[in-house]
Amino acid sequence: MTGNRSYYRGGHKLVTLHRPGTPYDDSEWALYDIRTDPTEIHDLAAERPDLVKELSEAWEAGAWRDGVRSPTAAAPSLAATPPNNA
């Protein structure tokens, strides 16, 4: 599976620009406050790891709910099971 992921809530946009052929990793998320940084210049992920975790979990739950194949489930070595709270 290749592609990018993003999730928007409350003025914050969580996005990953995934490089094809590399494993998906939650450390690749970037976080932007679109209200004050509409051009997505200042990555806030290191300053707000709590919000990155919250929004990435919301993305994962939404992906399972809406039938989007999870990037981690696309890896043949990983079981394709939804998160516990989905």
N, C-alpha and C positions, 0 to 999 in steps of 0.2 A: 504494500500500500504506500502511495506517495501522496504528498499534499500538505497543506497548511491547516491549522486549526485556529479558531478564534471564538471568543465569548465576550459579550458586552452586557454590563449591568451597572446601573447607577453612575454612569459617567466614566466608568473604568472599562478599558478594553484589554483583554488578555489575548495574546496572539503568539503563534509560533511559526516561523518560516523554516520548515523542515527541509533538510537537504536529502534528496532522494538517495536511497541506497544505504542510509545510516539508520541505526536503531532509534526508535522514538524514546525520548527521555524527558521527564518533567522539568529538568533543569533548562530546557530550551525555551521555556515560556518567557515572554516579555510582557510587561504591564505598563499601560499608559493611562493617564488621566486626560481623556479627550476634551473635557471642559476647559482645561488650562493649557493643553498641549495637543491641539488638533492635528498637527503634522507628525505626531508620534516620534519625537526627537529624544525625549528624556525617559529612558526605561526605569521604572520604579520597582522592578521585581526584587532587587536586592534590599530595598528599603521596606518593602511590604510583603514579606514571604507569607504572612498570614492570609492576606488577600489573594495572593497567587494560589495558595492551597485551596482556599474557599471557592474561587472561581474555576479552577481546574477541576475540582470535584463536581461542580455544577455542570461543567461542560461534559464530563464523563457520564453523569447521570442522564443528561439530556440526549447524549449520543445513543445510549442504550434505549431510552424511552422512545426516541424517534426512529429507531432502526438504522442508525448510522453505525457502520462497523468501526469499532474502536481500533486505533492504531496498534495498541498493545495486543489486541486479539488477532491482529493480522500476522503477527510473528508466529511461525509454525511451532516454535518451542513453547509457546505460552497457551494456556487453556483460554478459550473464549467464553468467559463467564462474566455476567454483569457484576458491578460492585454490590456490596451487601445492602446498601440503602436505595438501590434502584427500584 
